[in-house]
Amino acid sequence: MQLNQLENHLDTMVALAGKLDGCLSSREVRFLALCAATLPAALGEVLEIGSYKGKSTTILAKSAALNEGGRIVAVDPLTLPATTDPSLQPGESLPDVFEQTLRDNAVRELVEFHQLRSEQLAANWTRPLRLLWIDGDHTYNGTKRDFENFSRHLRRGAVVAFHDVLHLAEGPIRLFCEQILLNPLFGPCGVCGSIGWAQYVGSGPNAHLYSQHKIKLYRKLSRLIQFVALSRASQSASPFKYRILRPLVPHGDVEPRTWYWEICRNLPAHESYFELAAGVR
Ligand SMILES: C[S@@+](CC[C@H](N)C(=O)[O-])C[C@H]1O[C@@H](n2cnc3c(N)ncnc32)[C@H](O)[C@@H]1O
């Protein structure tokens, strides 16, 4: 895909997302679309945990479809079982809204949907993953369970992304800090909007290159944990000190070319992917 095609696609996804109800900012939409459109489909599946009304599902499905015609997998019981889930308007049926969103946007055929809790899907899951998007139960135990159940299926070069690391929820920020930023098996990483993301590089030759960057990000992000740990998030609406420290975490736009070039360095058989990346250089 040429860079201008990719840029056009990202703009189109932002415009589309503006019409959909859900919990993603424009910056986050661009990032998810970039991942699904560029991470090589040969690495494995795109898995979404937590679909709600289908906003990120639609963006991921449309973007993966550009990428060697890939489908995505999504899982959500659509019953809002977690204490951290958003709510519905009176009289709304989540399964109906979800199905309607997918049909209206012509992506129903592009989504293998499991109306289950993620832990039920995990029980029989064996497929490798290229993108693991964790946006389900945001409690510490819920996010931890999702990460533990599915991170073992990440292929070298795959990306894991947690939503709401910069929101008052305990799970995403703790898992991202403790299991990603302090983990030598993850390389390139960052925060885009409220998405904490990282590439799984395994114990490959490039793993050590990212330690300093990860520790620097850990130092800034981990200062926020005190405001959300041990269920403090539910007691306090964004305390003053949290509001001071939060903007100090770099969480701006990801520049597609630079991002993809860095990701390609860590793909298996990366020489052939550099050729692909030349298209978006
Ligand atoms: C924050 S919303 C997801 C937002 C969505 N990604 C979007 O783009 O708008 C969280 C969703 O996670 C789902 N959820 C909660 N616990 C879950 C679990 N154990 N497994 C799968 N989904 C879960 C809820 O039903 C809810 O729809």
The ligand as an ORCA input file, in Angstrom:
! r2SCAN-3c Opt
* xyz 0 1
  C     -15.259     -0.031     26.827
  S     -16.380     -1.084     26.083
  C     -15.635     -1.434     24.537
  C     -15.656     -0.259     23.619
  C     -15.426     -0.584     22.160
  N     -14.143     -1.207     21.915
  C     -15.606      0.658     21.275
  O     -14.871      0.813     20.321
  O     -16.490      1.458     21.540
  C     -16.160     -2.552     27.008
  C     -16.872     -3.777     26.475
  O     -16.251     -4.907     27.092
  C     -17.214     -5.906     27.240
  N     -16.716     -6.860     28.254
  C     -16.721     -6.737     29.600
  N     -16.209     -7.857     30.164
  C     -15.857     -8.671     29.135
  C     -15.270     -9.975     29.061
  N     -14.952    -10.682     30.152
  N     -15.052    -10.498     27.841
  C     -15.362     -9.806     26.706
  N     -15.924     -8.588     26.724
  C     -16.166     -8.026     27.925
  C     -18.476     -5.182     27.625
  O     -19.624     -5.951     27.330
  C     -18.354     -3.888     26.804
  O     -19.113     -3.978     25.627
*
